[in-house]
């Protein structure tokens, strides 16, 4: 059994680089360091620094945060010494096992595409910095453990990657895709067991500093994993990687002394699972074995809406697309939402920033589907050009 991070040494420089990466990352279309909650976070450490050096504090926390916010926009380099100080303090907290975090705040948010309300976690800037330290330390392990056809929340492995994989399978060798099993994990994020996740991490990680850090972050979630957390999206894929490898390596039967795979292809889009096989009986057996593994090993359940169907009986409705053996179109719900935006801005020379982001976001669905006539009908390329200019101008104004 291979273990990871055995030779990894957590250093102050590593912590500092991760914190700078976090603060310079883009959040809500601007660098995180320019946000007011970040300004308050930095201001709190300015107060600590002054108290440690017996310096007089003449400003309130709010006044200090306002000054820091202005510096973050106009003269960011002046904040570097205090960020280095923050990095030192957080490094010491890890090494001395004294990490202190504010409770995560949870907001209910309605997902119009999924038609469900989700609990979105909003963690402190300090915890977000710790997320980056943990992810950067664990990245090689995540890349090694997470399966090739596990998509979502991973660079270059989004919806387009999954869509193209499915198209390739069903169009180049449909005989191996005659039968399809599609299912979702029931309430996946809140259902992840902290105890099982920690055991898996302890099995794979040979580094006490990083284990301590990740355990603290996991314990900060009220249940399961936290939707909205940078670390949680990696932990979610890592947790399900055990099911993915079980599916791709252990779903087979013995026939006349020879190994016979039950399925030929498998793809996970976070907690959406799809299996392809040439034999209905084998695919049904694969379904049963997968459900048992999820229940027994990971304490997860599939939704009762799981489906087993022949390839040509219906399109594969997944990843925001409807994928046929001969074409791919946009899922109706996404099409309707996008169509409203496109029609509203058809032929316009001025587009709002909000609609500009929507146009750029939705465009990807139509670019990679059977939609050339529709794109021409709503003059989408013209709207896209204007939308990109609006976003570019907004980005430049924030950088000035």
Steps between C-alpha positions, in 0.01 A plus 500: 500500500648830389490790744551864412678804650754287685779731385292819510623764744261779589698825503424866563573576133250236385233646729577853383480408130165325555357800686610740226340267243176499697485877544580562134245247376190632325177495694173665386691640201771679700816403687418378850751743650280790383196385697393667824491172696866452405574855615349422842700176517826686434402785736456253787860388454619861489344542844671180623834618364471838672397335828798264485735797451328722759402754239209739547193421291340824383243358258192286543489165323257642244722800429801271464306272264401798284864605467609144416221468243623816326861376509393166353356685202763772453828389665482129571874460555471699824296213645768238435680538838180440697403205275845353572425546871163323455678215321741460792216490753300245302809285448558499876134410562540188286831393655377555858158344431316818604290595198201717589221554248178699500185290445394463137186696412245316287262668258216332316524558126258384234663329202273582205662240272475213747173631647614445857607707800855449619680595821800703381779540754679834533823446693730766639789633290734331745338162436513563126876555534531171689301334219765609249783375722330161532414467129848603386657246736262223394482578128733219388302249704171627361631477144617144561185377671222674305401296194554609141128523426409671824387846393389824672703751703823385338708692246429394139247243624172682492175447315662519155753229590224267618274577205775426248587172674138378485463609137816312409388180674149479357596609148825313437402169660125487576509121546680550830241761606176312427384529859535802728462537873468858626464604863562779751628466855234611745595825681865432433678793669311483833516117497881468496607333825769694685623182667536307174658797322757540777582128491556515125722806536700338780543194280636707210691783672822463692538852638374605843496875432275466195278237663448731797415794272254302286334344805442847651346623177277192469384542861397859423225376264167456677438177307662323210688736271443872451355619169702806402824390665815483284627195690162322506479475120828305500399289801169417328677365192754322720225332707320376188828395338477182706165422335640596158795261532271228631281544190789506251711227661272264694176473302561172323388139503675171427383314186670172407798601708536835326433845637198668338453873566144592592530847350720658234489869597426704812485874565439691823395866486546568871207294641339422161600152386458340159604149396505348151492132410413263218296253705187594698549221752858608566410868537224409750752299698743794488224724637435262790870470585551877483203569728630247753848654494362852548279389788752280679830682443408866461158517672345658192174421321387542142179690431199280418481680163791296358440373145602200291419543131619403149714753314260579217187528716566857616774764516752504785395798712818597684755780543250761379456326163276247332737265321369285215694248296490744206483851655522698824265778607470725802282378788156665475514677838837656419382587147193682633701703752766587242243580231342770720837673535591466132162629377508790748835615363455412133625787284586722797816711500501535879475204736498506881788343692265242653371389160854507357613238750193289419558521124865393532405220739215360289687535171716192573194273495401617152852513358547128559158376391279472195404871515644686199162611364386618844824695559441680170131559576560682831816674373690342785851564363432875490359498855796292617750751360329789680469298823872418500582870453274594794668242725847601382432868574363413844809290579735779386315757714548280808870464431553876473 
